[in-house]
Amino acid sequence: MKKALSAVLAVLLLFTLTACSQEVAESPGNAGDGKTSIDELSLQDSETIYQDDDEDSIVTMYLTVSQGNAADNTNHTWSDVNDHSVYYYEELGIDRYRVEGILQVGDENGPVSGMFGYGEFAPNCTVQIRGKTSSRSPQKSYKISINSNEGYWRGQRTIALNKHVYDSTRFRNKLSYDLLKTIPGAFSARTQFVHLYVRDLTEGNAEAAFKDYGLYTQVEQINKTYLRNHGLDENGQLYKANMFEFLRDEDAIKETSAPSYDLTAFEQVLEIKGNDDHSKLIAMLEDLNNYSIPIETTFEKYFDEENYFTWLAFQILTGNTDTTSQNFYLYSPQNGSKWYFLSWDNDGAWQYEENILYDGEASGYHYNQGISNYWGSILHQRVLKSDTYRQMLTDKIEELQKVITKERVAEMVETYSAITAPYLSSLPDQMYAPNTMEEYEKILELIPNEMDHQYSLYKTSLESPMPFFLGIPEQTSEGTMFSWDASYDFDDEEIRYTFEVAEDYLFQNVISTQKDLLVPQAYTEELPPGQYFYRVTAVNESGMTQTAMETYESIEGVKYYGVVCFYIQLDGSVVWAS
């Protein structure tokens, strides 16, 4: 009996030890040694990288450009480089023109001994335009790529010089980056005001003098060098969002080994800046777009809570609305599963009130404010449907308000404007300044109030229905049919729709108005050939309203949110114009 009991105990002991062994093997350390896995860490930006920043200084750069060779695509004139926007190259399917250059750093008297490029007589870099929409402006932004054997400037080989032509202050991007570098959970980038002079030798004029190109802001390029300099894994995955709403997008986002892999198609969605093993990205997108997996499971596995809510809170609080599908980077360390948001291109921030005053922005509540602005992204939409996550976002926004105070912003605005104002009031920047100096002074007064305004819009968005997309009208046997996506309410309030179709975008010549619709669909009599506009307004039980996500922009440049334009052709077909 004792032998039998001993045998049973032995089996139980073996079972217990085996279970414990399996449990240890599956622990985060993978070896039971108490080590923390990389996914348990909350990665932070380097603090030391910004220690030598002098935020109110100006670096003077001298750039001598010359023609190179066809193999490097540098056999062009400086005029060739500056005469075309990015859309010219996209239309022709060619690389952007480049020239060779000698980059030198100095002071207002010229290049200075001991500084980068001093005494150089042979090209040490190449130069091309950068940016997208801004590349249409007469004043271009430039990407200067230092040759691999010519060293670094401040640890960087890619020098991005941004003119910020649509920023009336010329310092909004720098303001955001300088604030971000002080916020835990956020990743920033080094910035520097630069006064640029260019000497053009590409036309064969050896006597050409340096020409004043005015004020630029140098922004640290986010690439493998950035990752290394900021204490991150330079072998990790790094993507720049171009048109990315976290959809699976199987037609574009594929493994490089896939027979149908198309780099151009991939980079229309995400530009590859790091490791080109896309398996981790695809795994995240597949889980995120699988609605049978709870968002809590997916979010915890693939995203860092502090980084995500810090990034999103900052964009909302500063009104940097053009960040739903672009103007951010996604980074993941090579041996980790989590993804981190890195801010990029913040010159659209801090200007909501200015847009209303000077740029023809239609006032009132509309879809690109607060939470509503991010509803078109699968990630943000799924996260924000969670009561817990929305509270985390609110908590983070209110936490940032205590750090980024109105007084602190006002002090930084005063510092930066003392630098930018003299350039905006003199040539060459004065020629292209979007506002008068009187307007400029008024705009400076508005910026410190921006966060209070954006916080109010955020709170409104929590109580409002969420935006939705309008569908293309269809001609049917019952007339012209209009349909749209259903709206969503965080408090599960009933939503009704008001539908309107008119012959003008001001809706003065209304053809049909239908109110209190419970179903996202409406019919009118068959519309004859012509131009039309339609809009739908969602209203919840509390009386809060919301527009559709589309926007119509008039010839005068005024934006009308929630409005679309369409044409009915002579054959009855419908052409979508928005």
C-alpha positions as CSV (number, residue, x, y, z in Angstrom):
1,M,0.0,0.0,0.0
2,K,2.9,2.3,0.9
3,K,4.6,1.5,-2.4
4,A,1.4,2.3,-4.3
5,L,1.0,5.6,-2.5
6,S,4.6,6.5,-3.1
7,A,4.1,5.8,-6.8
8,V,1.1,8.1,-7.0
9,L,3.0,10.8,-5.2
10,A,5.9,10.5,-7.6
11,V,3.6,10.8,-10.5
12,L,1.9,13.9,-9.0
13,L,5.4,15.4,-8.3
14,L,6.5,14.8,-11.9
15,F,3.3,16.3,-13.2
16,T,3.8,19.4,-11.0
17,L,7.4,19.9,-12.0
18,T,6.5,19.5,-15.7
19,A,3.7,22.1,-15.4
20,C,6.0,24.5,-13.6
21,S,8.6,24.0,-16.2
22,Q,6.1,24.8,-19.0
23,E,4.9,27.8,-17.1
24,V,8.5,29.2,-16.7
25,A,9.2,28.5,-20.4
26,E,6.2,30.6,-21.4
27,S,7.1,33.5,-19.1
28,P,8.2,36.8,-20.6
29,G,11.8,36.1,-19.9
30,N,11.5,32.8,-21.8
31,A,14.1,31.2,-19.5
32,G,12.8,31.7,-16.0
33,D,15.8,33.9,-15.2
34,G,13.7,36.9,-14.2
35,K,14.7,38.9,-17.2
36,T,12.2,41.4,-18.7
37,S,11.2,40.9,-22.4
38,I,11.5,43.9,-24.8
39,D,7.7,44.0,-25.0
40,E,7.4,44.6,-21.3
41,L,9.5,47.8,-21.6
42,S,8.0,51.1,-22.4
43,L,10.6,52.6,-24.7
44,Q,11.5,56.2,-24.1
45,D,13.3,58.9,-26.2
46,S,16.9,59.7,-25.3
47,E,17.2,62.7,-22.9
48,T,20.9,63.3,-23.6
49,I,20.4,63.8,-27.4
50,Y,18.8,67.2,-26.6
51,Q,21.2,68.5,-24.0
52,D,23.1,70.7,-26.4
53,D,20.0,72.2,-28.0
54,D,20.0,76.0,-28.2
55,E,16.4,76.7,-29.1
56,D,16.7,80.4,-29.9
57,S,19.9,80.1,-32.0
58,I,20.3,80.4,-35.7
59,V,22.8,78.4,-37.7
60,T,24.1,79.9,-41.0
61,M,24.6,77.5,-43.9
62,Y,26.2,78.1,-47.2
63,L,25.3,75.9,-50.1
64,T,27.2,75.9,-53.4
65,V,25.4,73.9,-56.1
66,S,26.8,72.5,-59.3
67,Q,25.9,70.0,-62.0
68,G,27.1,66.4,-61.5
69,N,26.5,63.3,-63.6
70,A,23.7,61.4,-65.1
71,A,24.4,58.2,-63.1
72,D,23.7,60.1,-59.9
73,N,20.8,62.0,-61.4
74,T,22.7,65.2,-60.5
75,N,23.2,66.5,-64.1
76,H,20.6,69.2,-63.7
77,T,20.5,73.0,-63.2
78,W,19.4,74.6,-60.0
79,S,16.5,76.0,-61.9
80,D,15.5,72.4,-62.9
81,V,15.4,71.5,-59.3
82,N,13.3,74.4,-58.2
83,D,10.9,74.7,-61.2
84,H,9.0,71.5,-60.5
85,S,6.8,70.2,-57.7
86,V,6.7,66.7,-56.4
87,Y,3.6,66.1,-58.6
88,Y,5.6,66.7,-61.7
89,Y,7.8,63.8,-60.9
90,E,4.9,61.5,-59.9
91,E,3.1,62.3,-63.1
92,L,6.2,61.3,-65.2
93,G,7.2,58.5,-62.9
94,I,10.8,59.7,-62.5
95,D,13.1,60.5,-59.6
96,R,13.4,64.0,-58.3
97,Y,16.1,66.1,-60.0
98,R,19.2,66.6,-57.9
99,V,22.4,68.6,-58.0
100,E,25.8,68.3,-56.3
101,G,26.6,70.7,-53.6
102,I,29.2,71.9,-51.1
103,L,27.6,72.4,-47.7
104,Q,29.4,74.7,-45.3
105,V,28.5,76.0,-41.9
106,G,29.5,79.4,-40.6
107,D,28.2,82.8,-39.5
108,E,26.9,85.8,-41.4
109,N,30.4,86.6,-42.5
110,G,30.9,83.3,-44.3
111,P,32.0,79.7,-43.6
112,V,34.0,79.4,-40.3
113,S,37.1,77.3,-39.6
114,G,36.4,74.2,-37.6
115,M,32.8,74.0,-38.7
116,F,31.3,71.5,-41.2
117,G,32.5,71.8,-44.7
118,Y,35.1,74.6,-44.1
119,G,37.7,74.7,-46.8
120,E,35.9,72.2,-49.1
121,F,36.2,72.7,-52.8
122,A,34.7,69.4,-54.1
123,P,31.1,68.5,-53.6
124,N,30.3,66.9,-50.3
125,C,26.5,66.4,-50.7
126,T,23.6,66.2,-53.1
127,V,20.5,68.4,-53.0
128,Q,16.8,68.0,-54.0
129,I,13.5,69.4,-53.1
130,R,11.4,67.9,-50.3
131,G,7.8,68.0,-49.1
132,K,4.6,67.4,-51.1
133,T,1.9,70.1,-51.2
134,S,4.5,72.7,-50.1
135,S,6.6,71.8,-53.2
136,R,4.2,73.8,-55.3
137,S,5.3,77.0,-53.6
138,P,7.9,79.3,-55.2
139,Q,10.0,78.9,-52.0
140,K,11.1,75.3,-51.8
141,S,12.2,73.0,-48.9
142,Y,15.3,71.0,-49.5
143,K,16.8,67.6,-48.6
144,I,20.6,67.8,-48.4
145,S,22.2,64.3,-48.3
146,I,25.8,64.4,-47.1
147,N,28.1,62.0,-49.0
148,S,29.1,58.8,-47.0
149,N,32.8,59.8,-46.9
150,E,32.2,63.3,-45.8
151,G,31.3,62.8,-42.1
152,Y,28.2,64.1,-40.3
153,W,26.7,67.4,-39.2
154,R,25.5,67.0,-35.6
155,G,25.4,63.2,-36.1
156,Q,23.2,63.5,-39.2
157,R,23.8,62.9,-42.9
158,T,20.4,63.8,-44.1
159,I,19.6,67.5,-43.5
160,A,16.0,68.5,-44.0
161,L,15.5,72.2,-44.4
162,N,11.9,73.2,-44.2
163,K,10.6,76.5,-45.4
164,H,7.1,76.0,-43.8
165,V,5.5,78.2,-46.5
166,Y,2.0,77.7,-45.2
167,D,2.9,78.5,-41.6
168,S,2.4,82.2,-41.0
169,T,4.7,82.1,-37.9
170,R,7.4,79.8,-39.4
171,F,7.9,78.2,-36.0
172,R,5.0,75.9,-35.3
173,N,6.9,72.8,-36.2
174,K,9.7,73.7,-33.9
175,L,7.4,74.7,-31.1
176,S,5.8,71.2,-31.1
177,Y,9.1,69.3,-31.3
178,D,10.6,71.4,-28.5
179,L,7.6,70.6,-26.3
180,L,7.6,66.9,-27.3
181,K,11.2,66.4,-26.1
182,T,10.1,67.2,-22.5
183,I,7.1,64.8,-22.4
184,P,7.6,61.2,-21.2
185,G,6.2,58.7,-23.7
186,A,6.7,61.0,-26.7
187,F,9.5,60.8,-29.3
188,S,10.7,64.2,-30.6
189,A,13.4,65.3,-33.1
190,R,16.1,67.8,-32.9
191,T,15.4,71.1,-34.7
192,Q,17.4,74.2,-35.6
193,F,16.6,77.6,-37.1
194,V,18.8,78.0,-40.2
195,H,19.7,81.0,-42.3
196,L,20.5,79.7,-45.8
197,Y,22.6,81.2,-48.6
198,V,22.9,79.5,-52.0
199,R,25.5,80.0,-54.7
200,D,24.4,78.6,-58.1
201,L,27.2,77.4,-60.4
202,T,25.0,75.0,-62.4
203,E,24.6,77.6,-65.2
204,G,28.3,77.9,-65.7
205,N,28.7,81.3,-64.0
206,A,31.9,80.9,-61.9
207,E,31.5,84.5,-60.6
208,A,28.1,83.8,-59.0
209,A,27.6,85.1,-55.5
210,F,25.8,83.7,-52.6
211,K,22.1,84.6,-52.6
212,D,20.0,85.0,-49.5
213,Y,17.3,82.3,-49.2
214,G,16.0,83.4,-45.9
215,L,14.9,81.4,-42.8
216,Y,14.5,77.6,-42.7
217,T,13.9,75.1,-39.9
218,Q,16.1,72.1,-39.9
219,V,14.3,69.0,-38.6
220,E,16.1,65.8,-37.8
221,Q,15.3,63.2,-40.4
222,I,13.7,60.1,-38.9
223,N,15.6,57.2,-40.4
224,K,18.1,54.5,-39.2
225,T,20.5,57.2,-38.1
226,Y,17.8,58.8,-36.0
227,L,17.0,55.5,-34.3
228,R,20.7,55.0,-33.4
229,N,21.1,58.5,-32.1
230,H,18.0,58.2,-30.0
231,G,19.0,55.0,-28.4
232,L,16.6,52.9,-30.4
233,D,17.1,49.8,-32.5
234,E,18.4,50.8,-36.0
235,N,17.6,47.3,-37.2
236,G,14.0,47.7,-36.3
237,Q,11.0,48.3,-38.5
238,L,10.3,52.0,-39.4
239,Y,7.6,53.2,-41.6
240,K,6.4,56.7,-42.7
241,A,2.6,56.9,-43.1
242,N,1.6,58.3,-46.5
243,M,-2.0,57.1,-46.7
244,F,-2.3,54.6,-43.9
245,E,-5.6,54.1,-42.0
246,F,-4.5,50.7,-40.5
247,L,-6.5,48.8,-43.0
248,R,-5.1,45.3,-44.0
249,D,-4.8,46.5,-47.6
250,E,-3.7,43.1,-49.0
251,D,-3.2,44.5,-52.5
252,A,-0.4,46.8,-51.3
253,I,1.0,45.5,-48.0
254,K,2.7,42.3,-48.7
255,E,5.9,40.4,-47.8
256,T,8.9,41.3,-50.0
257,S,9.0,37.6,-50.9
258,A,5.5,37.6,-52.4
259,P,5.5,37.2,-56.2
260,S,3.2,40.1,-56.6
261,Y,5.0,42.4,-54.2
262,D,5.1,45.9,-55.5
263,L,7.4,48.4,-53.7
264,T,5.7,51.4,-55.3
265,A,2.3,50.3,-54.3
266,F,3.5,49.5,-50.8
267,E,5.1,52.9,-50.3
268,Q,2.0,54.7,-51.5
269,V,0.6,53.5,-48.1
270,L,3.7,53.2,-46.0
271,E,7.2,54.4,-46.9
272,I,9.8,51.9,-45.7
273,K,12.6,53.6,-43.7
274,G,13.9,50.6,-41.8
275,N,13.9,46.8,-41.8
276,D,11.9,45.5,-44.8
277,D,10.6,42.3,-43.0
278,H,6.9,43.2,-43.1
279,S,5.7,40.0,-41.3
280,K,5.3,41.8,-38.0
281,L,3.4,44.7,-39.6
282,I,1.1,42.3,-41.4
283,A,0.4,40.3,-38.2
284,M,-0.6,43.4,-36.4
285,L,-2.9,44.5,-39.2
286,E,-4.5,41.1,-39.5
287,D,-5.3,41.0,-35.8
288,L,-6.5,44.6,-35.7
289,N,-8.9,44.1,-38.6
290,N,-10.2,40.8,-37.1
291,Y,-13.2,42.0,-35.1
292,S,-13.5,38.6,-33.4
293,I,-10.3,39.5,-31.4
294,P,-11.1,42.1,-28.6
295,I,-9.4,45.4,-29.2
296,E,-8.0,45.1,-25.6
297,T,-6.1,42.0,-26.6
298,T,-4.8,43.5,-29.8
299,F,-3.9,46.8,-28.3
300,E,-2.0,45.3,-25.4
301,K,-0.1,43.0,-27.7
302,Y,1.0,45.5,-30.3
303,F,0.9,49.0,-28.9
304,D,2.5,50.8,-26.0
305,E,-0.1,52.5,-23.8
306,E,1.9,55.5,-22.7
307,N,3.3,56.2,-26.1
308,Y,-0.1,55.8,-28.0
309,F,-2.1,58.0,-25.7
310,T,0.6,60.6,-25.3
311,W,1.0,60.9,-29.1
312,L,-2.8,61.1,-29.7
313,A,-3.4,63.5,-26.8
314,F,-0.7,65.8,-28.1
315,Q,-2.1,65.9,-31.6
316,I,-5.6,66.6,-30.3
317,L,-4.5,69.3,-27.8
318,T,-2.4,71.2,-30.4
319,G,-4.9,70.8,-33.2
320,N,-2.6,68.9,-35.5
321,T,-5.4,67.4,-37.4
322,D,-3.6,66.2,-40.5
323,T,-2.4,63.1,-38.6
324,T,-5.1,60.5,-39.3
325,S,-3.4,58.8,-42.2
326,Q,-0.1,60.6,-42.6
327,N,2.4,62.8,-40.8
328,F,3.6,60.1,-38.4
329,Y,6.1,57.3,-38.3
330,L,5.6,53.8,-36.9
331,Y,8.6,52.2,-35.2
332,S,9.0,48.7,-33.7
333,P,12.3,47.2,-32.4
334,Q,13.5,44.2,-34.4
335,N,12.9,41.7,-31.6
336,G,9.8,43.2,-30.2
337,S,6.1,43.1,-31.2
338,K,5.0,46.6,-30.1
339,W,4.7,49.6,-32.3
340,Y,5.4,53.2,-31.3
341,F,4.2,56.5,-32.9
342,L,6.7,59.2,-33.8
343,S,5.5,62.7,-34.6
344,W,6.3,64.2,-38.0
345,D,5.4,67.5,-39.7
346,N,3.7,69.5,-37.0
347,D,3.4,72.8,-38.9
348,G,-0.4,72.3,-39.1
349,A,-0.7,72.5,-35.3
350,W,-1.6,75.6,-33.3
351,Q,-3.6,77.4,-35.9
352,Y,-7.3,76.6,-35.7
353,E,-8.3,80.2,-34.6
354,E,-6.0,81.7,-37.3
355,N,-7.7,79.6,-40.0
356,I,-11.1,81.0,-39.0
357,L,-9.8,84.6,-39.0
358,Y,-7.7,84.6,-42.1
359,D,-7.9,81.5,-44.2
360,G,-11.5,81.1,-45.0
361,E,-12.0,78.1,-42.6
362,A,-15.7,77.5,-42.0
363,S,-16.4,77.9,-38.3
364,G,-18.5,75.7,-36.1
365,Y,-18.2,72.0,-35.1
366,H,-17.3,69.5,-37.8
367,Y,-15.7,66.1,-38.2
368,N,-12.0,67.0,-38.0
369,Q,-12.1,68.1,-34.4
370,G,-11.4,66.1,-31.2
371,I,-11.9,62.4,-31.4
372,S,-14.0,62.7,-34.5
373,N,-11.0,63.5,-36.6
374,Y,-9.5,60.0,-36.0
375,W,-12.7,58.0,-36.7
376,G,-11.6,57.1,-40.2
377,S,-8.6,55.0,-38.9
378,I,-9.4,51.4,-37.9
379,L,-6.9,51.5,-35.0
380,H,-8.2,54.8,-33.5
381,Q,-11.8,53.9,-34.1
382,R,-11.6,50.5,-32.3
383,V,-9.6,52.0,-29.4
384,L,-11.9,54.9,-28.9
385,K,-15.0,52.8,-28.8
386,S,-13.7,51.5,-25.5
387,D,-14.9,53.5,-22.4
388,T,-11.7,52.6,-20.6
389,Y,-9.5,53.8,-23.4
390,R,-11.4,57.0,-23.9
391,Q,-10.9,57.7,-20.2
392,M,-7.2,57.0,-20.6
393,L,-7.1,59.5,-23.4
394,T,-8.9,62.2,-21.4
395,D,-6.6,61.6,-18.5
396,K,-3.6,62.0,-20.7
397,I,-4.9,65.2,-22.3
398,E,-5.5,66.7,-18.9
399,E,-2.1,65.6,-17.7
400,L,-0.4,67.3,-20.7
401,Q,-2.4,70.5,-20.0
402,K,-0.5,70.7,-16.6
403,V,2.8,70.3,-18.4
404,I,2.2,72.4,-21.5
405,T,0.8,75.5,-19.7
406,K,-0.5,78.6,-21.5
407,E,2.3,80.6,-19.8
408,R,5.0,78.2,-21.1
409,V,3.7,78.3,-24.6
410,A,3.4,82.1,-24.5
411,E,7.1,82.3,-23.4
412,M,8.2,80.1,-26.2
413,V,6.1,82.0,-28.8
414,E,7.8,85.2,-27.6
415,T,11.3,83.6,-28.0
416,Y,10.6,82.2,-31.5
417,S,8.8,85.2,-32.9
418,A,11.8,87.4,-32.0
419,I,13.8,85.2,-34.4
420,T,11.2,84.7,-37.2
421,A,9.7,88.3,-37.3
422,P,12.8,90.0,-38.7
423,Y,13.0,87.4,-41.6
424,L,9.2,87.7,-42.4
425,S,9.6,91.5,-42.5
426,S,12.5,91.4,-45.0
427,L,13.4,89.8,-48.3
428,P,13.2,87.1,-49.5
429,D,10.7,85.7,-47.0
430,Q,8.7,88.9,-46.9
431,M,7.8,88.4,-50.6
432,Y,5.9,85.2,-49.8
433,A,4.7,85.8,-46.2
434,P,1.0,84.7,-46.0
435,N,0.0,87.5,-43.7
436,T,0.8,91.2,-42.9
437,M,3.0,91.9,-39.9
438,E,-0.1,93.3,-38.1
439,E,-1.9,90.0,-38.7
440,Y,1.3,88.2,-37.6
441,E,1.2,90.0,-34.2
442,K,-2.5,89.1,-33.8
443,I,-1.7,85.4,-34.6
444,L,1.0,85.3,-31.9
445,E,-1.6,86.3,-29.3
446,L,-3.9,83.5,-30.4
447,I,-1.4,80.6,-30.1
448,P,-1.3,80.2,-26.3
449,N,-5.1,79.9,-26.2
450,E,-5.1,77.1,-28.7
451,M,-5.0,74.3,-26.2
452,D,-8.0,75.6,-24.3
453,H,-10.0,75.8,-27.5
454,Q,-8.9,72.3,-28.6
455,Y,-9.8,70.8,-25.2
456,S,-13.3,72.3,-25.5
457,L,-13.7,70.8,-29.0
458,Y,-12.5,67.4,-27.6
459,K,-15.1,67.4,-24.9
460,T,-17.7,68.3,-27.4
461,S,-16.6,65.4,-29.6
462,L,-17.2,63.0,-26.7
463,E,-20.9,64.0,-26.6
464,S,-21.4,64.1,-30.4
465,P,-22.2,61.3,-32.9
466,M,-19.2,60.2,-34.9
467,P,-18.6,61.1,-38.5
468,F,-19.4,58.8,-41.4
469,F,-18.7,58.5,-45.1
470,L,-21.3,59.5,-47.8
471,G,-22.0,57.0,-50.6
472,I,-22.1,57.8,-54.4
473,P,-25.7,58.4,-55.5
474,E,-27.3,55.8,-57.7
475,Q,-30.0,56.1,-60.3
476,T,-32.7,53.5,-59.7
477,S,-36.2,52.7,-60.9
478,E,-37.5,54.4,-57.7
479,G,-35.5,57.6,-58.4
480,T,-32.1,58.8,-57.3
481,M,-30.9,56.8,-54.2
482,F,-28.5,58.3,-51.6
483,S,-26.9,56.2,-48.9
484,W,-24.2,56.7,-46.3
485,D,-22.5,54.8,-43.4
486,A,-24.2,54.7,-40.1
487,S,-23.0,57.1,-37.4
488,Y,-22.0,56.0,-33.9
489,D,-22.7,57.4,-30.4
490,F,-20.6,56.6,-27.4
491,D,-23.7,56.8,-25.1
492,D,-25.8,54.6,-27.4
493,E,-28.2,57.4,-28.0
494,E,-30.6,57.1,-31.0
495,I,-29.3,58.9,-34.1
496,R,-31.4,60.5,-36.7
497,Y,-30.3,62.0,-40.0
498,T,-31.1,65.2,-41.9
499,F,-30.5,64.7,-45.7
500,E,-30.3,67.7,-48.1
501,V,-29.5,67.9,-51.8
502,A,-29.1,71.2,-53.6
503,E,-27.9,72.8,-56.8
504,D,-25.3,74.9,-54.9
505,Y,-22.8,74.2,-52.0
506,L,-24.4,77.0,-49.9
507,F,-27.7,75.0,-50.1
508,Q,-29.7,78.1,-51.1
509,N,-31.4,76.2,-54.0
510,V,-32.5,73.1,-52.2
511,I,-34.1,70.3,-54.2
512,S,-34.9,68.0,-51.3
513,T,-34.7,68.1,-47.5
514,Q,-35.6,65.0,-45.5
515,K,-35.5,65.0,-41.7
516,D,-35.6,62.5,-38.8
517,L,-34.4,59.6,-40.9
518,L,-33.6,56.5,-38.8
519,V,-32.1,54.6,-41.7
520,P,-28.9,56.0,-43.5
521,Q,-30.7,56.2,-46.8
522,A,-32.8,58.6,-48.8
523,Y,-34.6,58.8,-52.2
524,T,-35.5,61.8,-54.4
525,E,-37.2,61.9,-57.8
526,E,-34.8,61.0,-60.6
527,L,-32.4,64.0,-60.9
528,P,-31.8,65.3,-64.4
529,P,-28.3,65.8,-65.8
530,G,-26.3,68.6,-64.0
531,Q,-24.2,69.5,-61.0
532,Y,-25.4,68.8,-57.5
533,F,-24.3,68.9,-53.8
534,Y,-25.5,66.9,-50.9
535,R,-24.9,66.6,-47.2
536,V,-26.2,64.6,-44.3
537,T,-26.2,65.7,-40.6
538,A,-26.4,63.2,-37.8
539,V,-28.2,64.3,-34.6
540,N,-28.3,62.3,-31.4
541,E,-31.0,62.4,-28.6
542,S,-29.0,65.1,-26.8
543,G,-29.2,67.4,-29.8
544,M,-25.5,67.1,-30.6
545,T,-24.7,67.1,-34.4
546,Q,-22.1,65.7,-36.7
547,T,-21.2,66.0,-40.3
548,A,-19.9,63.5,-42.8
549,M,-16.1,63.1,-43.4
550,E,-16.1,64.6,-46.8
551,T,-15.2,68.3,-47.5
552,Y,-16.0,70.6,-50.4
553,E,-13.6,73.5,-51.1
554,S,-14.9,76.4,-53.0
555,I,-13.0,78.3,-55.7
556,E,-12.3,80.9,-53.1
557,G,-10.7,78.2,-50.9
558,V,-13.4,78.1,-48.2
559,K,-13.9,74.6,-46.8
560,Y,-17.5,73.3,-46.3
561,Y,-17.4,70.2,-44.1
562,G,-19.7,67.3,-44.8
563,V,-20.6,68.5,-48.3
564,V,-19.9,66.6,-51.5
565,C,-20.3,67.6,-55.2
566,F,-21.5,65.1,-57.9
567,Y,-22.5,65.3,-61.5
568,I,-25.2,63.4,-63.3
569,Q,-24.2,62.8,-66.9
570,L,-26.4,62.8,-70.0
571,D,-26.4,59.0,-70.0
572,G,-27.6,59.0,-66.3
573,S,-24.3,57.9,-64.9
574,V,-23.0,59.6,-61.7
575,V,-19.5,61.2,-61.4
576,W,-18.2,61.8,-57.9
577,A,-16.3,65.1,-57.8
578,S,-15.2,65.4,-54.2
